[in-house]
Amino acid sequence: MSKSKMLFTVASVVALTSACSDVSEKTEPDQNVNYSQDRGMCFSGGPIYTAVDTVPKVEAVAVRNGSIVYSGDNAGEWCNNNAGPNPIRTDLAGKAMFPGFSDAHGHFVGIGLREMTLNLEGTLSVSELKSKVALALKDLNGGETLYGRGWIETHWPEKRFPNRGDLDGIAPNNPVILERADGHAVVVNTAALTASNITADTKSPFGGDILKDNNGQPTGMLIDKAGALVNDLMPKNTEKRTRLAMKKASDLYASRGWTNIHSMSFDPAGVAMIRDEASKGNVNIRVYASTDIGGGFETKDFAANPFAADLITRRSIKLYSDGALGSRGAALLAPYDDDPDNIGLMLTTYETIMPVLKTALKDGVQVNTHAIGDRANNLVLNWYEEAMMAVPENERAIADPRWRIEHSQILNIDDIPRFAKLGVIPSMQPSHAIGDLHFAVDRIGPERLAGGYAWRSLIDSGSIIAGGTDAPVEVGDPRIEFYAAVHRKDLKGYSNEAWYDDQKVTRQEALKMFTAWPAYAAFEEDRLGTIEVGKAADFTIFDRDIMTIAEPDILKAKTVMTVVNGKVVFKAK
């Protein structure tokens, strides 16, 4: 989650890749043409996957007025009979077309901001981190804060968190705030600690931790809610900066083949802003905004004033229960194997969350709660169940609330069937599994990992999985997510004996994880998620067939075209 959202958690609630060659000359989009209204479209000449189990593939698709009007055989006059006069005909030339891919868990503004700040993705060591910081400081004035994001230490040769000592030598005067990739920890230098009045006597806030050395002095590592202590030093997200981040995120995601993102921790104040940006054409993909509670919004506003434009939908809230596994903030039922005095951090309490859950049921608000550790997942399931029993279906605005647990990462085996029983949707990000495999065994051991990233077990127990990326925590690439779901190995093909290879999914299941199942998880299955007549014309086209090629080759696929509502929003040069 983004830095600003890391600091606004449930405690405050209670105050309420590269491009490829053209498909064909006929597919070049004219930016002055509104494809959803002025001209129909016809697609054929390559495999077209529908994400419908009974009819998994078709030969041809026709579009008119932004909707699918034909899906079937490539025979006869199907295009002229359905797409209307003078349609744009696209010969796929063997390339593969899919329902529009949906990222069921990302942070839309954060994705754009990542492109506008010091990006620390791919940093390989403490030494490299220092070099990147030193280079970035050359562009700053004295005393100006340097903020960066994206480091993760689990692959580093130093085998440790960075600390203020690493930063002080290169940044004695400028406050430096560097956010870990998962958004649940920051490392800061002494200048930042001093400016924020953080000393050896400063107590850790509820849901956070100020790490200290053997002498009781802050190391510079601030976990979860302790990050709020340096909030005043953070760059301010002005309206202009936020709007630019929205456009950058939309353009980037369209170029990767995404047609939709479920944006978690969305600032309520930004809802009108993103709607305006969509109306101006600066946001061209769908955004399902799952907002924080705040800024004058209460849960009743969702039911009384449902906000759904053509591209922007808002009907859910995002809550938080614990931290992250990498920074040892995930709440566990037993201590960390590599930190025996630590069981993680809960970021909310029963007394805090229960009134919110009951009100949400009565007002028809979908609740999406972050939970990573087995203790956090167990408690959230308990809380959901209690709220549902307290507010029976006849007292709810929506009988089936489709509440979600975001991440559902480490589960007690006994809790896995409870998801389907309660109708709770696990919203999971496959790339977390192939990244975490390098350190999760050290954190919690192989026995607890039997319930870790348990896609197969959840599906077999009757659940669907809404697949996402958690970008900017992860890259935000549909190829990586699809590959991770079906291969369960890191990007170099590595796995280990404790990683439960039997938890990977089939390719048809992986396709649904990023198409049909996110649509259901957002109450949009009637109009999105599959290629069927009557659905919106949202399509993702890759230059190769990720349903049949070897797993490593999935990562080599290139986005050819992205279509939203019958409008081409990205086309490879």
Secondary structure by P-SEA (a helix, b strand, c coil): ccaaaaacccccccccccccccccccccccccccccccbbbbbccccccccccccccccbbbbcccccccccccccccccccccccccccccccbbbccbbbcccccaaaaaaaaccccccccccaaaaaaaaaaaaccccccbbbbbcccccccccccccccccccccccccbbbbbbcccccbbbbcaaaaaaaccccccccccccccccccccccccccccccccccccccccccaaaaaaaaaaaaaaaaaacccccccccccccaaaaaaaaaaaccccbbbbccccccccccaaaaaabbbbcccbbbcbbbbbcbbbcccccccccccccccccccbbbcccccccaaaaaaaaaabbbbbbbbccaaaaaaaaaaaaaaaaacccccccccccccccccccccccccccccccccccccccaaaaaaacccccccccccccccccaaaaaaaaccccccccccccccccaaaaaaaaaccccccccccccccccccccaaaaaaaccaaaaaaaccccccccccccccccccccccccccccccccccccccccccccccccccc
